[in-house]
């Protein structure tokens, strides 16, 4: 499978998770696990920042309109997403 195909599969699976007009999907990582015949991929995309600081703190903290979310997916040989996991980039 090509990396472009992996990104397309991930975009199709995750597109409903963002209300942003252009969620800017990015393939951050892709590892093929030969023994399991599964692609383990990390994809990022933009979502609206609904947790903005209050007016009192807005001068102290930057106010971003969007946040970048990271998700880990596993894709099998049939191009099916078989797991959807939280991903901590730390």
Rosetta blueprint (number, residue, H / E / L):
1 X L
2 X L
3 X H
4 X H
5 X H
6 X H
7 X H
8 X H
9 X H
10 X H
11 X H
12 X H
13 X H
14 X H
15 X H
16 X H
17 X H
18 X L
19 X L
20 X L
21 X L
22 X L
23 X L
24 X L
25 X L
26 X E
27 X E
28 X E
29 X E
30 X E
31 X E
32 X E
33 X E
34 X L
35 X L
36 X L
37 X L
38 X E
39 X E
40 X E
41 X E
42 X E
43 X E
44 X E
45 X E
46 X E
47 X E
48 X E
49 X L
50 X L
51 X L
52 X L
53 X L
54 X L
55 X L
56 X L
57 X L
58 X L
59 X L
60 X L
61 X L
62 X L
63 X L
64 X L
65 X L
66 X E
67 X E
68 X E
69 X E
70 X E
71 X E
72 X E
73 X E
74 X E
75 X E
76 X L
77 X L
78 X L
79 X L
80 X L
81 X E
82 X E
83 X E
84 X E
85 X E
86 X E
87 X L
88 X L
89 X L
90 X L
